[in-house]
Amino acid sequence: MSQQFKLSAADKKLAGVCGGIAEYLNIDPLLVRIGWVVITFCGGCGILLYLLLWLLAPKA
């Protein structure tokens, strides 16, 4: 059975993107959120990527 990325319904702060990534990778959601902040401030593409995942990812 293959695992598929979905927005998290249980662990969501805004849209469930970081919670869904954490569930998919089986890691702590706090680590994903910290990484997301670093990507947003260092590279600048974090907000755009978050919005795309929010719109395109299926809901759990």
C-alpha distance matrix in Angstrom:
0.0 3.8 6.6 9.6 13.2 15.2 18.7 19.2 21.0 21.9 23.0 25.0 28.5 29.0 26.0 23.0 22.2 22.8 21.0 17.9 18.1 18.7 15.7 13.5 15.4 15.9 19.7 22.7 23.3 27.0 26.2 24.5 27.5 30.0 28.4 28.5 32.2 32.9 31.3 33.3 36.6 36.4 34.8 35.4 32.2 30.3 31.6 30.8 27.2 26.8 28.2 26.1 22.8 24.3 25.1 22.1 19.1 17.6 18.6 16.5
3.8 0.0 3.8 6.5 10.1 12.6 16.3 17.2 19.6 20.7 21.3 22.9 26.3 26.5 23.5 20.6 19.3 19.9 18.7 15.3 15.2 16.3 13.7 10.8 12.8 14.1 17.7 20.8 21.1 24.7 23.7 21.7 24.7 27.1 25.3 25.3 29.0 29.7 27.9 29.8 33.1 32.9 31.2 31.8 28.6 26.8 28.2 27.3 23.7 23.4 24.9 22.7 19.5 21.3 22.1 19.0 16.1 15.2 16.7 15.0
6.6 3.8 0.0 3.8 6.9 9.4 12.9 13.6 16.3 17.3 17.7 19.2 22.6 22.9 20.0 17.0 15.8 16.3 14.9 11.6 11.6 12.6 10.0 7.2 9.7 11.0 14.5 17.4 17.5 21.1 20.3 18.2 21.1 23.7 22.0 21.9 25.6 26.5 24.9 26.7 30.0 30.0 28.5 28.9 25.9 23.8 25.1 24.5 20.9 20.3 22.0 20.1 16.7 18.3 19.6 16.8 13.5 12.9 14.0 12.2
9.6 6.5 3.8 0.0 3.8 6.3 10.0 11.7 14.4 16.1 16.4 17.3 20.5 20.3 17.2 14.5 13.1 14.3 13.4 9.7 10.0 12.1 9.9 7.1 10.3 12.2 15.2 17.6 16.9 20.4 19.9 17.2 19.6 22.5 20.8 20.1 23.8 25.0 23.0 24.4 28.0 28.2 26.5 26.5 23.3 21.2 22.2 21.4 17.9 17.3 18.6 16.6 13.2 14.8 15.8 13.0 9.8 9.3 10.9 10.0
13.2 10.1 6.9 3.8 0.0 3.8 7.0 9.0 12.2 14.1 13.8 14.2 17.1 16.8 13.7 11.1 9.4 10.7 10.2 6.5 6.8 9.5 8.1 5.7 9.0 11.3 13.5 15.4 14.0 17.5 17.1 14.0 16.2 19.2 17.7 16.6 20.2 21.6 19.7 20.9 24.5 24.9 23.3 23.1 20.0 17.7 18.5 18.0 14.6 13.6 15.2 13.5 9.9 11.5 13.1 10.7 7.3 7.8 9.1 8.8
15.2 12.6 9.4 6.3 3.8 0.0 3.8 6.2 8.9 11.4 11.6 11.7 14.8 14.3 11.0 8.6 7.9 10.2 9.1 5.5 7.8 10.3 8.6 7.8 11.4 12.9 14.8 15.9 13.9 17.4 17.8 14.7 16.1 19.6 18.6 17.0 20.4 22.4 20.7 21.3 24.9 25.9 24.4 23.7 20.6 18.1 18.2 17.8 14.9 13.1 14.1 13.0 9.4 9.6 11.3 9.7 5.9 5.2 5.5 5.4
18.7 16.3 12.9 10.0 7.0 3.8 0.0 3.8 6.5 9.2 9.1 8.3 11.3 10.6 7.4 5.0 5.3 8.0 7.0 4.6 7.7 10.0 9.1 9.6 12.7 13.8 14.9 15.1 12.4 15.5 16.5 13.5 14.0 17.7 17.3 15.3 18.3 20.8 19.4 19.4 23.0 24.5 23.3 22.1 19.4 16.5 16.1 16.3 13.8 11.2 12.1 12.0 8.5 7.5 10.0 9.7 6.4 6.3 4.9 5.6
19.2 17.2 13.6 11.7 9.0 6.2 3.8 0.0 3.8 5.6 5.6 6.1 9.7 10.3 8.0 4.6 6.7 7.9 5.3 4.4 8.2 8.9 7.6 9.6 12.4 12.4 13.3 13.0 10.5 13.7 15.4 12.9 13.4 17.1 17.4 15.9 18.5 21.2 20.5 20.6 23.8 25.5 24.9 23.9 21.6 18.3 18.0 18.8 16.4 13.5 14.7 15.2 11.8 10.5 13.3 13.4 10.1 9.5 7.0 5.9
21.0 19.6 16.3 14.4 12.2 8.9 6.5 3.8 0.0 3.8 5.9 6.3 9.8 10.5 8.6 6.4 9.6 11.0 8.2 8.2 11.9 12.2 10.7 13.0 15.9 15.4 16.2 15.5 13.0 15.9 18.1 16.0 15.9 19.7 20.4 18.8 21.0 24.0 23.5 23.2 26.4 28.4 27.9 26.6 24.4 21.1 20.2 21.2 19.3 16.0 16.7 17.5 14.5 12.4 14.7 15.4 12.3 10.9 7.5 6.0
21.9 20.7 17.3 16.1 14.1 11.4 9.2 5.6 3.8 0.0 3.8 6.1 9.5 11.6 10.7 8.1 11.2 11.4 8.0 9.1 12.5 11.6 10.1 13.3 15.6 14.2 14.7 13.4 11.4 14.1 16.7 15.4 15.3 18.8 20.0 19.0 21.0 23.9 24.0 23.9 26.7 28.8 28.7 27.7 25.8 22.3 21.8 23.3 21.2 17.9 19.1 20.3 17.1 15.3 18.0 18.7 15.5 14.3 11.1 9.0
23.0 21.3 17.7 16.4 13.8 11.6 9.1 5.6 5.9 3.8 0.0 3.8 6.9 9.5 9.4 6.4 9.2 8.4 5.2 7.7 10.4 9.2 9.0 12.3 13.9 12.8 12.4 10.6 8.0 10.5 13.2 12.0 11.6 15.0 16.5 15.5 17.4 20.2 20.6 20.6 23.3 25.3 25.5 24.6 23.0 19.4 19.1 21.0 19.0 15.6 17.4 18.8 15.7 14.2 17.5 18.3 15.3 15.1 12.3 10.9
25.0 22.9 19.2 17.3 14.2 11.7 8.3 6.1 6.3 6.1 3.8 0.0 3.8 5.8 5.9 4.1 7.3 7.4 5.7 8.2 10.8 10.7 11.2 13.8 15.5 15.2 14.5 12.6 9.3 11.1 13.8 12.0 10.7 14.4 15.8 14.1 15.6 18.9 19.0 18.4 21.1 23.5 23.5 22.2 20.7 17.0 16.2 18.2 16.6 13.0 14.4 16.3 13.6 11.6 14.9 16.4 13.9 14.2 11.6 11.3
28.5 26.3 22.6 20.5 17.1 14.8 11.3 9.7 9.8 9.5 6.9 3.8 0.0 3.8 6.3 6.4 8.8 8.5 8.2 11.1 13.0 12.8 14.2 16.7 17.9 17.8 16.4 14.0 10.4 10.9 13.9 12.3 9.9 13.2 15.2 13.1 13.8 17.4 17.9 16.7 19.1 21.9 22.2 20.6 19.6 16.0 14.8 17.3 16.5 12.7 14.0 16.7 14.6 12.4 15.8 17.9 16.1 16.8 14.5 14.8
29.0 26.5 22.9 20.3 16.8 14.3 10.6 10.3 10.5 11.6 9.5 5.8 3.8 0.0 3.8 6.0 7.9 9.0 9.7 11.6 13.4 14.4 15.7 17.5 19.1 19.6 18.5 16.6 12.8 13.5 15.9 13.6 11.2 14.5 15.8 13.0 13.7 17.4 17.2 15.6 18.2 21.1 21.0 18.9 17.7 14.3 12.4 14.6 14.2 10.4 10.9 13.8 12.3 9.6 12.7 15.3 14.2 15.3 13.3 14.6
26.0 23.5 20.0 17.2 13.7 11.0 7.4 8.0 8.6 10.7 9.4 5.9 6.3 3.8 0.0 3.8 5.7 8.2 8.7 9.4 11.7 13.3 14.1 15.4 17.5 18.4 18.0 16.8 13.1 14.8 16.6 13.7 12.2 15.9 16.4 13.6 15.2 18.5 17.7 16.4 19.5 22.0 21.3 19.2 17.3 14.2 12.4 13.7 12.8 9.1 9.2 11.4 9.5 6.5 9.6 11.9 10.5 11.5 9.7 11.5
23.0 20.6 17.0 14.5 11.1 8.6 5.0 4.6 6.4 8.1 6.4 4.1 6.4 6.0 3.8 0.0 3.8 5.7 5.1 5.9 8.5 9.8 10.3 12.0 14.1 14.7 14.5 13.6 10.1 12.4 14.2 11.4 10.8 14.6 15.0 12.8 15.0 18.1 17.4 16.9 20.1 22.2 21.6 20.1 18.1 14.7 13.9 15.2 13.4 9.9 11.1 12.5 9.7 7.8 11.2 12.4 10.0 10.7 8.8 9.4
22.2 19.3 15.8 13.1 9.4 7.9 5.3 6.7 9.6 11.2 9.2 7.3 8.8 7.9 5.7 3.8 0.0 3.8 5.5 5.1 6.2 8.6 9.9 10.5 12.3 13.8 13.6 13.2 9.9 12.1 12.9 9.5 9.4 13.0 12.6 10.2 13.0 15.6 14.4 14.3 17.7 19.4 18.4 17.3 14.9 11.7 11.4 12.4 10.0 7.0 9.0 9.9 6.8 6.2 9.9 10.5 8.4 10.3 9.7 10.8
22.8 19.9 16.3 14.3 10.7 10.2 8.0 7.9 11.0 11.4 8.4 7.4 8.5 9.0 8.2 5.7 3.8 0.0 3.8 5.4 5.1 6.1 8.6 9.8 10.5 11.6 10.6 9.8 6.3 8.4 9.1 5.9 6.0 9.7 9.6 8.0 10.8 13.3 12.7 13.2 16.3 17.8 17.5 16.9 15.1 11.5 12.1 13.8 11.3 8.6 11.5 12.7 9.7 9.8 13.6 14.0 11.7 13.6 12.8 13.1
21.0 18.7 14.9 13.4 10.2 9.1 7.0 5.3 8.2 8.0 5.2 5.7 8.2 9.7 8.7 5.1 5.5 3.8 0.0 3.8 5.5 5.0 6.2 8.6 9.9 10.0 9.5 8.6 5.5 8.6 10.1 7.8 8.4 12.0 12.5 11.5 14.1 16.5 16.4 16.9 19.8 21.4 21.2 20.6 18.8 15.3 15.7 17.3 14.8 11.9 14.3 15.3 11.9 11.5 15.1 15.3 12.4 13.2 11.6 10.9
17.9 15.3 11.6 9.7 6.5 5.5 4.6 4.4 8.2 9.1 7.7 8.2 11.1 11.6 9.4 5.9 5.1 5.4 3.8 0.0 3.8 5.4 5.1 6.1 8.6 9.5 10.3 10.7 8.4 11.9 12.5 9.7 11.0 14.5 14.0 12.9 16.1 18.2 17.2 18.0 21.3 22.5 21.7 21.2 18.8 15.6 16.1 16.9 13.9 11.6 13.7 13.7 10.1 10.2 13.3 12.8 9.4 10.1 9.2 8.5
18.1 15.2 11.6 10.0 6.8 7.8 7.7 8.2 11.9 12.5 10.4 10.8 13.0 13.4 11.7 8.5 6.2 5.1 5.5 3.8 0.0 3.8 5.5 5.0 6.1 8.2 8.5 9.6 7.8 10.9 10.3 7.3 9.6 12.5 11.3 10.7 14.3 15.7 14.6 16.0 19.2 19.9 19.1 19.1 16.8 13.8 15.1 15.9 12.6 11.0 13.8 13.6 10.0 11.4 14.5 13.6 10.6 12.3 12.3 11.9
18.7 16.3 12.6 12.1 9.5 10.3 10.0 8.9 12.2 11.6 9.2 10.7 12.8 14.4 13.3 9.8 8.6 6.1 5.0 5.4 3.8 0.0 3.8 5.4 5.2 5.5 5.1 6.0 5.0 8.5 8.2 6.4 9.1 11.7 11.2 11.6 14.7 16.1 15.8 17.5 20.2 21.0 20.8 21.1 19.3 16.0 17.5 18.8 15.7 13.8 16.9 17.1 13.6 14.5 17.8 17.2 14.1 15.2 14.5 13.3
15.7 13.7 10.0 9.9 8.1 8.6 9.1 7.6 10.7 10.1 9.0 11.2 14.2 15.7 14.1 10.3 9.9 8.6 6.2 5.1 5.5 3.8 0.0 3.8 5.5 4.8 6.7 8.1 7.8 11.5 11.7 10.1 12.6 15.4 15.0 15.1 18.3 19.8 19.4 20.9 23.8 24.6 24.1 24.3 22.2 19.0 20.2 21.1 17.9 16.0 18.5 18.4 14.6 15.3 18.2 17.2 13.6 13.8 12.9 10.9
13.5 10.8 7.2 7.1 5.7 7.8 9.6 9.6 13.0 13.3 12.3 13.8 16.7 17.5 15.4 12.0 10.5 9.8 8.6 6.1 5.0 5.4 3.8 0.0 3.8 5.6 8.1 10.6 10.4 13.9 13.2 11.1 14.0 16.6 15.3 15.4 18.9 20.0 18.9 20.8 23.9 24.2 23.3 23.7 21.2 18.5 20.0 20.3 16.8 15.6 18.1 17.2 13.5 15.0 17.5 15.8 12.3 12.9 13.0 11.5
15.4 12.8 9.7 10.3 9.0 11.4 12.7 12.4 15.9 15.6 13.9 15.5 17.9 19.1 17.5 14.1 12.3 10.5 9.9 8.6 6.1 5.2 5.5 3.8 0.0 3.8 5.6 8.9 9.6 12.6 11.0 9.6 13.1 15.0 13.5 14.4 17.9 18.3 17.6 20.0 22.7 22.6 22.1 23.0 20.9 18.2 20.3 21.0 17.4 16.6 19.6 18.9 15.4 17.3 20.0 18.4 15.3 16.4 16.6 15.2
15.9 14.1 11.0 12.2 11.3 12.9 13.8 12.4 15.4 14.2 12.8 15.2 17.8 19.6 18.4 14.7 13.8 11.6 10.0 9.5 8.2 5.5 4.8 5.6 3.8 0.0 3.8 7.1 8.9 11.9 11.0 10.6 13.9 15.7 15.0 16.3 19.3 20.1 20.0 22.2 24.7 24.9 24.8 25.6 23.8 20.8 22.7 23.8 20.4 19.0 22.0 21.6 18.1 19.3 22.3 21.0 17.6 18.1 17.6 15.5
19.7 17.7 14.5 15.2 13.5 14.8 14.9 13.3 16.2 14.7 12.4 14.5 16.4 18.5 18.0 14.5 13.6 10.6 9.5 10.3 8.5 5.1 6.7 8.1 5.6 3.8 0.0 3.8 6.3 8.7 7.5 8.0 11.1 12.4 12.2 13.9 16.6 17.2 17.7 19.9 22.1 22.4 22.7 23.7 22.3 19.2 21.3 22.9 19.7 18.2 21.5 21.7 18.4 19.5 22.8 22.0 18.9 19.9 19.2 17.5
22.7 20.8 17.4 17.6 15.4 15.9 15.1 13.0 15.5 13.4 10.6 12.6 14.0 16.6 16.8 13.6 13.2 9.8 8.6 10.7 9.6 6.0 8.1 10.6 8.9 7.1 3.8 0.0 3.8 5.4 5.6 7.0 9.1 10.4 11.3 13.0 15.0 16.1 17.2 19.0 20.9 21.7 22.5 23.2 22.2 18.8 20.5 22.6 19.9 17.9 21.2 22.0 18.9 19.4 23.0 22.8 19.8 20.8 19.6 18.0
23.3 21.1 17.5 16.9 14.0 13.9 12.4 10.5 13.0 11.4 8.0 9.3 10.4 12.8 13.1 10.1 9.9 6.3 5.5 8.4 7.8 5.0 7.8 10.4 9.6 8.9 6.3 3.8 0.0 3.8 5.4 5.1 6.3 8.7 9.8 10.5 12.5 14.4 15.2 16.4 18.6 19.9 20.5 20.7 19.6 16.0 17.3 19.5 17.0 14.6 17.8 18.9 15.9 16.1 19.8 20.0 17.2 18.4 17.1 16.0
27.0 24.7 21.1 20.4 17.5 17.4 15.5 13.7 15.9 14.1 10.5 11.1 10.9 13.5 14.8 12.4 12.1 8.4 8.6 11.9 10.9 8.5 11.5 13.9 12.6 11.9 8.7 5.4 3.8 0.0 3.8 5.4 5.1 6.1 8.5 9.7 10.7 12.4 14.2 15.3 16.8 18.2 19.5 19.8 19.4 15.8 17.2 20.0 17.9 15.6 18.9 20.5 17.9 18.0 21.8 22.5 20.1 21.5 20.2 19.4
26.2 23.7 20.3 19.9 17.1 17.8 16.5 15.4 18.1 16.7 13.2 13.8 13.9 15.9 16.6 14.2 12.9 9.1 10.1 12.5 10.3 8.2 11.7 13.2 11.0 11.0 7.5 5.6 5.4 3.8 0.0 3.8 5.5 5.2 6.1 8.5 10.0 10.7 12.2 14.2 15.6 16.3 17.5 18.4 18.1 14.8 16.9 19.4 17.1 15.5 19.1 20.3 17.8 18.7 22.3 22.5 20.2 22.1 21.4 20.7
24.5 21.7 18.2 17.2 14.0 14.7 13.5 12.9 16.0 15.4 12.0 12.0 12.3 13.6 13.7 11.4 9.5 5.9 7.8 9.7 7.3 6.4 10.1 11.1 9.6 10.6 8.0 7.0 5.1 5.4 3.8 0.0 3.8 5.5 5.1 6.1 8.7 9.9 10.4 12.1 14.4 15.2 15.6 16.2 15.2 11.9 13.9 16.1 13.5 11.9 15.5 16.5 14.0 15.0 18.6 18.8 16.6 18.7 18.3 18.1
27.5 24.7 21.1 19.6 16.2 16.1 14.0 13.4 15.9 15.3 11.6 10.7 9.9 11.2 12.2 10.8 9.4 6.0 8.4 11.0 9.6 9.1 12.6 14.0 13.1 13.9 11.1 9.1 6.3 5.1 5.5 3.8 0.0 3.8 5.4 5.0 6.3 8.7 9.8 10.5 12.5 14.2 15.1 14.9 14.5 10.8 12.2 15.0 13.3 11.0 14.4 16.2 14.2 14.5 18.2 19.1 17.4 19.5 18.8 18.9
30.0 27.1 23.7 22.5 19.2 19.6 17.7 17.1 19.7 18.8 15.0 14.4 13.2 14.5 15.9 14.6 13.0 9.7 12.0 14.5 12.5 11.7 15.4 16.6 15.0 15.7 12.4 10.4 8.7 6.1 5.2 5.5 3.8 0.0 3.8 5.4 5.2 6.4 8.7 9.9 10.9 12.2 13.9 14.4 14.7 11.5 13.5 16.5 15.0 13.5 17.0 18.8 17.1 17.8 21.3 22.2 20.7 23.1 22.5 22.6
28.4 25.3 22.0 20.8 17.7 18.6 17.3 17.4 20.4 20.0 16.5 15.8 15.2 15.8 16.4 15.0 12.6 9.6 12.5 14.0 11.3 11.2 15.0 15.3 13.5 15.0 12.2 11.3 9.8 8.5 6.1 5.1 5.4 3.8 0.0 3.8 5.4 5.1 6.2 8.5 10.0 10.4 11.4 12.5 12.4 9.6 12.4 14.8 12.9 12.2 15.9 17.0 15.5 16.9 20.3 20.6 19.3 22.0 22.1 22.4
28.5 25.3 21.9 20.1 16.6 17.0 15.3 15.9 18.8 19.0 15.5 14.1 13.1 13.0 13.6 12.8 10.2 8.0 11.5 12.9 10.7 11.6 15.1 15.4 14.4 16.3 13.9 13.0 10.5 9.7 8.5 6.1 5.0 5.4 3.8 0.0 3.8 5.4 5.1 6.1 8.7 9.9 10.2 10.3 9.8 6.4 8.7 11.3 9.7 8.7 12.3 13.8 12.6 13.8 17.0 17.8 16.8 19.8 19.9 20.7
32.2 29.0 25.6 23.8 20.2 20.4 18.3 18.5 21.0 21.0 17.4 15.6 13.8 13.7 15.2 15.0 13.0 10.8 14.1 16.1 14.3 14.7 18.3 18.9 17.9 19.3 16.6 15.0 12.5 10.7 10.0 8.7 6.3 5.2 5.4 3.8 0.0 3.8 5.5 5.0 6.2 8.4 9.9 9.6 10.5 7.5 9.2 12.5 12.0 10.8 13.9 16.1 15.5 16.1 19.3 20.6 20.0 22.8 22.7 23.6
32.9 29.7 26.5 25.0 21.6 22.4 20.8 21.2 24.0 23.9 20.2 18.9 17.4 17.4 18.5 18.1 15.6 13.3 16.5 18.2 15.7 16.1 19.8 20.0 18.3 20.1 17.2 16.1 14.4 12.4 10.7 9.9 8.7 6.4 5.1 5.4 3.8 0.0 3.8 5.4 5.3 5.8 7.9 9.1 10.4 8.4 11.2 13.9 13.2 13.0 16.3 17.9 17.4 18.7 21.7 22.5 22.0 25.1 25.3 26.1
31.3 27.9 24.9 23.0 19.7 20.7 19.4 20.5 23.5 24.0 20.6 19.0 17.9 17.2 17.7 17.4 14.4 12.7 16.4 17.2 14.6 15.8 19.4 18.9 17.6 20.0 17.7 17.2 15.2 14.2 12.2 10.4 9.8 8.7 6.2 5.1 5.5 3.8 0.0 3.8 5.6 5.3 5.3 6.6 7.0 5.5 8.9 10.9 10.0 10.7 13.9 14.9 14.8 16.6 19.2 19.8 19.6 22.9 23.7 24.9
33.3 29.8 26.7 24.4 20.9 21.3 19.4 20.6 23.2 23.9 20.6 18.4 16.7 15.6 16.4 16.9 14.3 13.2 16.9 18.0 16.0 17.5 20.9 20.8 20.0 22.2 19.9 19.0 16.4 15.3 14.2 12.1 10.5 9.9 8.5 6.1 5.0 5.4 3.8 0.0 3.8 5.8 5.8 4.6 5.8 4.1 6.2 9.0 9.3 9.5 12.1 13.9 14.4 15.5 18.0 19.3 19.5 22.9 23.4 25.0
36.6 33.1 30.0 28.0 24.5 24.9 23.0 23.8 26.4 26.7 23.3 21.1 19.1 18.2 19.5 20.1 17.7 16.3 19.8 21.3 19.2 20.2 23.8 23.9 22.7 24.7 22.1 20.9 18.6 16.8 15.6 14.4 12.5 10.9 10.0 8.7 6.2 5.3 5.6 3.8 0.0 3.8 5.9 5.6 8.5 7.8 9.5 12.2 12.9 13.3 15.6 17.6 18.2 19.2 21.6 23.0 23.3 26.6 27.0 28.5
36.4 32.9 30.0 28.2 24.9 25.9 24.5 25.5 28.4 28.8 25.3 23.5 21.9 21.1 22.0 22.2 19.4 17.8 21.4 22.5 19.9 21.0 24.6 24.2 22.6 24.9 22.4 21.7 19.9 18.2 16.3 15.2 14.2 12.2 10.4 9.9 8.4 5.8 5.3 5.8 3.8 0.0 3.8 5.9 8.6 9.0 11.6 13.5 13.7 14.9 17.4 18.7 19.3 20.9 23.2 24.1 24.3 27.8 28.6 30.0
34.8 31.2 28.5 26.5 23.3 24.4 23.3 24.9 27.9 28.7 25.5 23.5 22.2 21.0 21.3 21.6 18.4 17.5 21.2 21.7 19.1 20.8 24.1 23.3 22.1 24.8 22.7 22.5 20.5 19.5 17.5 15.6 15.1 13.9 11.4 10.2 9.9 7.9 5.3 5.8 5.9 3.8 0.0 3.8 5.6 7.2 10.0 11.0 11.2 13.1 15.4 16.1 17.1 19.1 21.0 21.6 22.2 25.9 27.1 28.8
35.4 31.8 28.9 26.5 23.1 23.7 22.1 23.9 26.6 27.7 24.6 22.2 20.6 18.9 19.2 20.1 17.3 16.9 20.6 21.2 19.1 21.1 24.3 23.7 23.0 25.6 23.7 23.2 20.7 19.8 18.4 16.2 14.9 14.4 12.5 10.3 9.6 9.1 6.6 4.6 5.6 5.9 3.8 0.0 3.8 5.6 7.2 8.3 9.6 11.3 12.9 14.2 15.6 17.1 18.8 19.9 21.0 24.6 25.6 27.7
32.2 28.6 25.9 23.3 20.0 20.6 19.4 21.6 24.4 25.8 23.0 20.7 19.6 17.7 17.3 18.1 14.9 15.1 18.8 18.8 16.8 19.3 22.2 21.2 20.9 23.8 22.3 22.2 19.6 19.4 18.1 15.2 14.5 14.7 12.4 9.8 10.5 10.4 7.0 5.8 8.5 8.6 5.6 3.8 0.0 3.8 5.7 5.5 6.2 8.6 10.2 10.8 12.3 14.3 15.7 16.4 17.6 21.3 22.7 24.9
30.3 26.8 23.8 21.2 17.7 18.1 16.5 18.3 21.1 22.3 19.4 17.0 16.0 14.3 14.2 14.7 11.7 11.5 15.3 15.6 13.8 16.0 19.0 18.5 18.2 20.8 19.2 18.8 16.0 15.8 14.8 11.9 10.8 11.5 9.6 6.4 7.5 8.4 5.5 4.1 7.8 9.0 7.2 5.6 3.8 0.0 3.8 5.5 5.2 6.0 8.6 9.9 10.5 12.1 14.3 15.3 15.8 19.3 20.2 22.1
31.6 28.2 25.1 22.2 18.5 18.2 16.1 18.0 20.2 21.8 19.1 16.2 14.8 12.4 12.4 13.9 11.4 12.1 15.7 16.1 15.1 17.5 20.2 20.0 20.3 22.7 21.3 20.5 17.3 17.2 16.9 13.9 12.2 13.5 12.4 8.7 9.2 11.2 8.9 6.2 9.5 11.6 10.0 7.2 5.7 3.8 0.0 3.8 5.5 5.1 6.2 8.6 10.0 10.5 12.4 14.3 15.2 18.5 19.2 21.5
30.8 27.3 24.5 21.4 18.0 17.8 16.3 18.8 21.2 23.3 21.0 18.2 17.3 14.6 13.7 15.2 12.4 13.8 17.3 16.9 15.9 18.8 21.1 20.3 21.0 23.8 22.9 22.6 19.5 20.0 19.4 16.1 15.0 16.5 14.8 11.3 12.5 13.9 10.9 9.0 12.2 13.5 11.0 8.3 5.5 5.5 3.8 0.0 3.8 5.4 5.2 6.2 8.7 9.8 10.7 12.2 13.9 17.4 18.8 21.5
27.2 23.7 20.9 17.9 14.6 14.9 13.8 16.4 19.3 21.2 19.0 16.6 16.5 14.2 12.8 13.4 10.0 11.3 14.8 13.9 12.6 15.7 17.9 16.8 17.4 20.4 19.7 19.9 17.0 17.9 17.1 13.5 13.3 15.0 12.9 9.7 12.0 13.2 10.0 9.3 12.9 13.7 11.2 9.6 6.2 5.2 5.5 3.8 0.0 3.8 5.5 5.1 6.2 8.5 10.0 10.4 11.4 15.1 16.7 19.1
26.8 23.4 20.3 17.3 13.6 13.1 11.2 13.5 16.0 17.9 15.6 13.0 12.7 10.4 9.1 9.9 7.0 8.6 11.9 11.6 11.0 13.8 16.0 15.6 16.6 19.0 18.2 17.9 14.6 15.6 15.5 11.9 11.0 13.5 12.2 8.7 10.8 13.0 10.7 9.5 13.3 14.9 13.1 11.3 8.6 6.0 5.1 5.4 3.8 0.0 3.8 5.5 5.2 6.1 8.7 10.0 10.3 13.6 14.4 16.7
28.2 24.9 22.0 18.6 15.2 14.1 12.1 14.7 16.7 19.1 17.4 14.4 14.0 10.9 9.2 11.1 9.0 11.5 14.3 13.7 13.8 16.9 18.5 18.1 19.6 22.0 21.5 21.2 17.8 18.9 19.1 15.5 14.4 17.0 15.9 12.3 13.9 16.3 13.9 12.1 15.6 17.4 15.4 12.9 10.2 8.6 6.2 5.2 5.5 3.8 0.0 3.8 5.5 5.0 6.2 8.6 10.0 13.2 14.1 17.0
26.1 22.7 20.1 16.6 13.5 13.0 12.0 15.2 17.5 20.3 18.8 16.3 16.7 13.8 11.4 12.5 9.9 12.7 15.3 13.7 13.6 17.1 18.4 17.2 18.9 21.6 21.7 22.0 18.9 20.5 20.3 16.5 16.2 18.8 17.0 13.8 16.1 17.9 14.9 13.9 17.6 18.7 16.1 14.2 10.8 9.9 8.6 6.2 5.1 5.5 3.8 0.0 3.8 5.4 5.2 6.0 8.1 11.6 13.5 16.5
22.8 19.5 16.7 13.2 9.9 9.4 8.5 11.8 14.5 17.1 15.7 13.6 14.6 12.3 9.5 9.7 6.8 9.7 11.9 10.1 10.0 13.6 14.6 13.5 15.4 18.1 18.4 18.9 15.9 17.9 17.8 14.0 14.2 17.1 15.5 12.6 15.5 17.4 14.8 14.4 18.2 19.3 17.1 15.6 12.3 10.5 10.0 8.7 6.2 5.2 5.5 3.8 0.0 3.8 5.4 5.2 5.4 9.0 10.7 13.3
24.3 21.3 18.3 14.8 11.5 9.6 7.5 10.5 12.4 15.3 14.2 11.6 12.4 9.6 6.5 7.8 6.2 9.8 11.5 10.2 11.4 14.5 15.3 15.0 17.3 19.3 19.5 19.4 16.1 18.0 18.7 15.0 14.5 17.8 16.9 13.8 16.1 18.7 16.6 15.5 19.2 20.9 19.1 17.1 14.3 12.1 10.5 9.8 8.5 6.1 5.0 5.4 3.8 0.0 3.8 5.8 5.9 8.5 9.1 12.1
25.1 22.1 19.6 15.8 13.1 11.3 10.0 13.3 14.7 18.0 17.5 14.9 15.8 12.7 9.6 11.2 9.9 13.6 15.1 13.3 14.5 17.8 18.2 17.5 20.0 22.3 22.8 23.0 19.8 21.8 22.3 18.6 18.2 21.3 20.3 17.0 19.3 21.7 19.2 18.0 21.6 23.2 21.0 18.8 15.7 14.3 12.4 10.7 10.0 8.7 6.2 5.2 5.4 3.8 0.0 3.8 6.1 8.3 9.8 13.3
22.1 19.0 16.8 13.0 10.7 9.7 9.7 13.4 15.4 18.7 18.3 16.4 17.9 15.3 11.9 12.4 10.5 14.0 15.3 12.8 13.6 17.2 17.2 15.8 18.4 21.0 22.0 22.8 20.0 22.5 22.5 18.8 19.1 22.2 20.6 17.8 20.6 22.5 19.8 19.3 23.0 24.1 21.6 19.9 16.4 15.3 14.3 12.2 10.4 10.0 8.6 6.0 5.2 5.8 3.8 0.0 3.8 6.5 9.3 12.6
19.1 16.1 13.5 9.8 7.3 5.9 6.4 10.1 12.3 15.5 15.3 13.9 16.1 14.2 10.5 10.0 8.4 11.7 12.4 9.4 10.6 14.1 13.6 12.3 15.3 17.6 18.9 19.8 17.2 20.1 20.2 16.6 17.4 20.7 19.3 16.8 20.0 22.0 19.6 19.5 23.3 24.3 22.2 21.0 17.6 15.8 15.2 13.9 11.4 10.3 10.0 8.1 5.4 5.9 6.1 3.8 0.0 3.8 6.5 9.3
17.6 15.2 12.9 9.3 7.8 5.2 6.3 9.5 10.9 14.3 15.1 14.2 16.8 15.3 11.5 10.7 10.3 13.6 13.2 10.1 12.3 15.2 13.8 12.9 16.4 18.1 19.9 20.8 18.4 21.5 22.1 18.7 19.5 23.1 22.0 19.8 22.8 25.1 22.9 22.9 26.6 27.8 25.9 24.6 21.3 19.3 18.5 17.4 15.1 13.6 13.2 11.6 9.0 8.5 8.3 6.5 3.8 0.0 3.8 6.5
18.6 16.7 14.0 10.9 9.1 5.5 4.9 7.0 7.5 11.1 12.3 11.6 14.5 13.3 9.7 8.8 9.7 12.8 11.6 9.2 12.3 14.5 12.9 13.0 16.6 17.6 19.2 19.6 17.1 20.2 21.4 18.3 18.8 22.5 22.1 19.9 22.7 25.3 23.7 23.4 27.0 28.6 27.1 25.6 22.7 20.2 19.2 18.8 16.7 14.4 14.1 13.5 10.7 9.1 9.8 9.3 6.5 3.8 0.0 3.8
16.5 15.0 12.2 10.0 8.8 5.4 5.6 5.9 6.0 9.0 10.9 11.3 14.8 14.6 11.5 9.4 10.8 13.1 10.9 8.5 11.9 13.3 10.9 11.5 15.2 15.5 17.5 18.0 16.0 19.4 20.7 18.1 18.9 22.6 22.4 20.7 23.6 26.1 24.9 25.0 28.5 30.0 28.8 27.7 24.9 22.1 21.5 21.5 19.1 16.7 17.0 16.5 13.3 12.1 13.3 12.6 9.3 6.5 3.8 0.0
